[in-house]
Amino acid sequence: MGTPTQITDAPPPASQPAIDKRAARGATRPGDRIFLGLSRGSGILLLVIMAAIAVFLTYRATLAISKDEGNFLTTFQWDTNLVPPNFGIAVLAFGTVVSSIIAMVIAVPVAVAIALFLTHYAPRRLRGPIAYVIDLLAAVPSIVYGLWGALVLVPHMNGLFGWLNDYLGWTGIFSWEGGAPRSMLTVGILLAIMILPIITNVSREVFRQVPQMHEEAALALGATRWEVIRMAVIPFGRSGVISASMLGLGRALGETMAVATVLSPTFDIQASLLDPGGGTFAQNIASKFGEATEFGRDALIASGLVLFVITLLVNGAARAIIARRKEYSGANA
């Protein structure tokens, strides 16, 4: 018998020489270096602009608040012409937050439902026209929404207000004494109509990016169309919907002309959402800036600083929520 052939492992391939990082950077194309520099410069410029805005607002706000006779956070009055002046943002903060919450409660479910309908239910011949109309709504100027709200929406709110008063007036929140329906609820409904196209468009694009294999896998397991949406589409697009909602909320918080056209502003907080009165930061700045003195403008800038801080906090909270659910983002799919 012959001697068995001894099988030996093939020698490992020679290791690739280490790539010098300096050489790799030197081999980068000039266009890549230019693009990197422009991108980095844009990011730095954005931070510089934000810092400059914050410094300007803080400086001018300090000049006004230092001479304020009342408490800037809790005073229910805005009179910068008194000696000493007495003004505060309690009513403005309440009106801004309440109207934005009403808008989000109405707009987000409707926008998500429209986005799901366009991506998973609507026939192909209807998707294009409906999406086109929604895009047009996003391009309508704010003043046009305001005029429509004052001339069309407000006169037709009497029936809704009466119904709410008849069936929910016992809560106090929806009691109505028959005044003009220029209230926080009307403003919230108008803001919901304005932010609806933004949330719908972004949510629609997010739902379109859901991997086809996810939906096909759910269908292969016997899921219905709604179960596919609930188990595959919505979890994947949750971060995108949150981002879309924050974009809409940002517009609702800072909307000016539409609110100023529809609302009957007063510096008091109404227990009922149907009673006229209240105000928002942006509406107050727009209505008083033209006739304000130098000190009055500083006071308005101080209220703008509060709105600036609220916007930063909202965006920070949104980023934190998205980071906690990053496993559902499209980048990690």
Secondary structure, 3 states (H helix, E strand, C coil): CCCCCCCCCCCCCCCCCCCCHHHHHHCCCHHHHHHHHHHHHHHHHHHHHHHHHHHHHHHHHHHHHCCCCCCCCCCCCEECCCCCCEECCHHHHHHHHHHHHHHHHHHHHHHHHHHHHHHHHCCHHHHHHHHHHHHHHHCCCHHHHHHHHHHHHHHHCHHHHHHHHHHHHHHCCCCCCCCCCCEHHHHHHHHHHHHHHHHHHHHHHHHHCCCHHHHHHHHHCCCCHHHHHHHHHHHHHHHHHHHHHHHHHHHHHHCCHHHHHHCCCECCCCCCCCCECECCHHHHHHHHCCCCCHHHHHHHHHHHHHHHHHHHHHHHHHHHHHHHCHHHCHHHC
